[in-house]
């Protein structure tokens, strides 16, 4: 894979310091907050069912492709092999989780992808718990399925590591009182503390109670999408019940790489899945997440053009 590659070191605060920052800051967003440094639980177990037990070891954030590959018209030639992306991120055979567009050639249509795999080129070591969420072409109903392919299309945001156990941030929050969703609230709190020192976090969180608003991309639009109203009309939105497992990568600040500042996709064991927007039951919602800061951000195949909505 010969792709343009850029990388920058991220600011990596000590875990205890980050826990204090989030504990204090999230009180403005949730009625109940508890943030601490803990030994990562075995994430291969229920309810998370990730492909590796932990988030530690050579932590990296990787941003591949981007929105300009989707709008105004999809660049269908943009197919990415996540096993090769792991090599580009200097963690061959990495444990990878995150959010991207599904491999339409494998799935059959455009879809939401929930990467969750050990991206080893050795078939004996490869382990994938990846899901994709697509819309049935006849009924329009969402269908969540396991995805055996290690490819994605158009764009993907990944947290990569060796998948080892170790110390992580445990973030618990319930009864949302602010306007921001769980990820945006964390990102804004960290940004307020560190300013232009870019901090990147990746991990997983559970919506343990309540409902969430998610979208699923339909098949590719044959006409150009040029503004946000057209995006809203094209996407299909669903309200899903907890429990929902979310895979997330976010940054407090973009250090000049045209990063997608936050991206979270979700799956469940009862058919819910897609791109996370926010919870719809702020009084009842309960979140529990495990996160680790990335040491580096790798920008792979940054689009040379930008998609700027005409109505923005």
C-alpha positions in Angstrom: 0.0 0.0 0.0 1.6 3.2 -1.2 -0.3 6.0 0.5 0.6 9.5 1.6 1.5 9.4 5.3 2.0 12.1 7.9 2.5 11.7 11.6 2.7 14.0 14.6 3.4 13.4 18.3 0.4 14.1 20.6 0.5 15.6 24.0 0.1 12.7 26.5 -0.9 13.9 30.0 -0.4 11.5 32.9 -3.5 9.3 33.4 -4.1 10.6 36.9 -4.0 14.2 35.7 -6.5 13.4 32.9 -8.8 11.6 35.4 -8.8 14.8 37.6 -9.5 17.0 34.6 -12.4 14.9 33.4 -13.8 14.4 36.9 -13.9 18.1 37.5 -15.0 19.1 34.0 -17.7 16.6 33.3 -19.7 17.8 36.4 -20.9 20.6 34.1 -22.4 18.0 31.7 -23.7 15.1 33.9 -25.3 15.0 37.3 -23.2 12.0 38.4 -19.6 11.5 37.3 -16.8 9.2 38.4 -13.4 9.1 36.6 -10.5 7.0 37.8 -7.4 5.2 36.7 -8.0 1.4 36.8 -6.7 -1.8 35.5 -8.5 -2.4 32.2 -11.1 -5.1 32.5 -11.0 -7.9 30.0 -12.7 -6.2 27.1 -13.1 -9.5 25.3 -15.9 -10.4 27.7 -19.5 -9.3 27.8 -20.8 -6.7 27.3 -17.9 -5.2 25.3 -16.8 -8.4 23.3 -13.7 -6.7 21.8 -11.1 -8.6 19.8 -8.4 -8.0 22.4 -8.5 -7.7 26.2 -6.9 -4.2 26.7 -6.0 -0.8 25.2 -2.3 -0.6 26.1 0.9 -1.0 24.2 2.1 1.4 21.5 -1.1 3.5 21.5 -1.8 5.3 18.2 -4.6 7.3 16.6 -5.0 6.9 12.9 -7.1 9.0 10.5 -7.5 7.5 7.0 -9.1 9.2 4.0 -12.0 11.6 5.0 -15.3 13.2 4.2 -14.1 14.5 0.8 -14.0 10.9 -0.3 -17.8 10.7 0.3 -19.1 14.1 -0.6 -20.0 15.6 -3.0 -19.7 12.2 -4.8 -18.1 9.1 -3.5 -14.6 8.2 -4.6 -15.2 4.5 -5.0 -11.6 3.7 -5.7 -10.7 4.6 -2.1 -10.4 1.1 -0.5 -8.2 0.6 2.5 -6.8 -2.5 4.0 -6.7 -2.1 7.8 -4.0 -4.7 8.1 -1.7 -2.6 5.9 -2.8 0.6 7.8 -1.6 -1.1 11.0 1.8 -1.5 9.4 1.8 2.2 8.3 1.1 3.1 11.9 4.2 1.2 13.1 2.1 -1.4 15.0 1.9 -4.4 12.6 -0.7 -6.9 13.8 -2.4 -4.1 15.9 -5.6 -4.3 17.8 -7.8 -1.8 16.0 -11.1 -0.3 17.0 -13.0 2.7 15.7 -15.4 4.0 13.1 -15.5 4.1 9.3 -17.3 3.3 6.1 -17.9 -0.4 5.3 -16.2 -2.3 2.5 -19.0 -1.9 -0.1 -17.6 -4.5 -2.4 -17.7 -7.1 0.3 -21.0 -6.0 1.9 -22.8 -5.2 -1.3 -23.8 -1.6 -0.4 -22.5 1.4 1.4 -22.6 0.8 5.2 -21.3 1.9 8.6 -18.3 -0.1 9.9 -17.4 -0.8 13.5 -13.7 -2.0 13.2 -12.9 -4.3 16.0 -10.0 -6.6 15.1 -6.5 -7.8 15.6 -5.2 -6.9 12.1 -2.6 -9.6 11.8 -1.5 -10.8 8.3 -1.0 -14.2 10.0 -4.3 -16.0 9.6 -3.7 -17.9 12.8 -3.4 -14.7 14.8 -6.1 -12.8 13.1 -9.2 -12.2 15.1 -12.1 -10.1 14.0 -15.2 -9.0 15.9 -16.0 -6.3 13.4 -19.6 -5.4 12.6 -21.2 -3.4 9.8 -24.6 -1.8 9.7 -26.4 -1.5 6.4 -29.9 -0.8 5.2 -31.9 -3.5 3.4 -32.2 -2.4 -0.2 -35.9 -3.4 -0.3 -37.4 -2.7 3.2 -35.0 0.1 4.3 -34.6 -1.6 7.6 -31.2 -1.6 9.3 -29.3 -4.9 9.4 -26.3 -5.5 11.7 -23.9 -8.2 10.7 -20.5 -9.5 11.4 -18.0 -8.4 8.8 -15.1 -10.8 8.0 -13.3 -8.3 5.7 -10.3 -6.3 6.9 -11.0 -3.6 4.4 -12.9 -0.4 4.6 -13.9 2.3 2.1 -13.6 6.0 1.8 -12.5 6.8 5.4 -11.8 5.3 8.8 -10.8 6.6 12.2 -8.9 4.1 14.4 -7.4 3.6 17.8 -4.5 1.1 17.4 -2.6 -0.6 20.2 -1.0 -3.9 21.1 -4.3 -4.8 22.9 -2.5 -5.4 26.2 -4.0 -5.1 29.7 -2.8 -2.1 31.7 -3.9 1.1 33.3 -6.7 3.0 31.6 -9.2 5.8 32.3 -12.6 4.6 33.5 -15.2 7.2 32.9 -18.7 6.8 34.4 -21.4 9.4 33.9 -25.2 9.4 34.2 -28.1 11.8 33.9 -26.9 14.2 31.3 -27.5 17.8 32.2 -25.6 19.6 29.4 -26.2 19.9 25.7 -23.1 17.9 24.5 -23.0 14.2 23.9 -20.7 12.0 26.0 -17.8 12.1 23.6 -18.1 15.8 22.8 -18.3 16.6 26.5 -15.0 14.8 27.2 -13.4 16.4 24.2 -14.5 19.9 25.2 -13.3 19.4 28.8 -9.9 18.3 27.7 -9.6 21.1 25.1 -10.4 23.7 27.7 -7.5 22.4 29.8 -4.8 21.8 27.2 -5.6 24.3 24.4 -3.5 23.8 21.4 -1.7 20.9 22.9 -3.4 18.1 21.0 -4.6 15.2 23.1 -6.0 12.1 21.4 -8.0 9.4 23.1 -9.4 6.1 21.9 -11.4 3.4 23.5 -14.8 2.0 24.1 -17.9 2.9 26.1 -21.1 1.3 27.0 -24.5 3.0 26.9 -25.8 0.9 29.7 -29.2 2.4 30.1 -31.4 4.7 28.0 -31.8 5.3 24.2 -29.4 6.7 21.6 -29.8 8.5 18.3 -27.7 6.8 15.6 -27.5 7.2 11.8 -26.9 4.6 9.1 -25.7 5.6 5.6 -27.9 4.4 2.8 -26.3 3.3 -0.5 -24.3 5.9 -2.4 -26.2 8.9 -3.6 -26.0 9.2 -7.4 -26.3 13.0 -7.3 -23.8 15.4 -5.6 -24.4 16.2 -2.0 -23.3 19.9 -1.5 -24.8 21.0 1.8 -25.7 19.9 5.3 -29.4 19.8 4.6 -28.8 17.3 1.8 -26.6 15.2 4.1 -29.4 15.1 6.7 -31.9 14.1 4.1 -29.7 11.3 2.8 -28.8 9.8 6.1 -31.3 7.5 7.9 -31.7 8.0 11.6 -32.8 5.5 14.3 -33.4 5.6 18.0 -32.0 2.4 19.6 -32.3 1.0 23.1 -29.4 0.3 25.3 -27.2 -1.6 25.9 -25.0 -0.4 23.1 -21.2 -0.8 22.8 -19.5 2.2 21.2 -16.0 2.5 19.7 -14.5 6.0 19.7 -11.6 8.1 18.7 -11.4 11.8 19.4 -9.0 14.7 19.7 -9.0 17.9 21.8 -7.3 19.8 19.0 -6.3 19.3 15.3 -2.6 19.9 15.0 -3.0 20.8 11.3 -3.8 17.4 9.8 -7.4 17.9 8.8 -8.5 15.4 11.4 -12.0 14.2 12.0 -12.1 15.6 15.5 -14.4 12.9 16.8 -15.9 9.7 15.4 -17.9 7.0 17.2 -19.6 4.0 15.9 -21.7 1.4 17.8 -22.9 -2.1 17.8 -25.0 -4.3 20.1 -26.1 -7.8 20.6 -29.7 -7.0 19.8 -29.4 -5.4 16.4 -28.7 -1.8 17.2 -25.7 -0.1 15.5 -24.5 2.8 13.5 -22.9 6.2 14.0 -23.4 7.7 17.4 -24.9 11.2 17.7 -26.2 11.5 21.3 -28.5 9.9 23.8 -32.2 10.8 23.6 -33.0 10.0 27.3 -30.8 12.4 29.3 -32.6 11.7 32.6 -32.0 8.0 32.3 -28.8 7.6 30.4 -25.9 5.7 32.0 -22.4 5.6 30.4 -19.3 3.6 31.3 -16.2 3.8 29.2 -12.5 2.9 29.1 -10.0 5.1 27.3 -6.3 5.5 26.7 -4.4 8.5 25.3 -2.6 8.0 22.0 1.1 8.9 21.7 1.0 9.6 18.0 -1.5 10.5 15.3 -1.0 9.1 11.8 -2.7 10.8 8.9 -3.0 8.4 6.0 -4.1 9.5 2.5 -5.3 13.0 3.5 -7.6 14.2 0.8 -6.2 17.0 -1.3 -9.6 18.7 -1.7 -11.9 19.8 1.1 -15.6 19.3 1.2 -17.1 22.6 2.4 -20.9 22.6 2.7 -22.5 25.5 0.9 -24.9 26.2 3.8 -22.2 26.3 6.5 
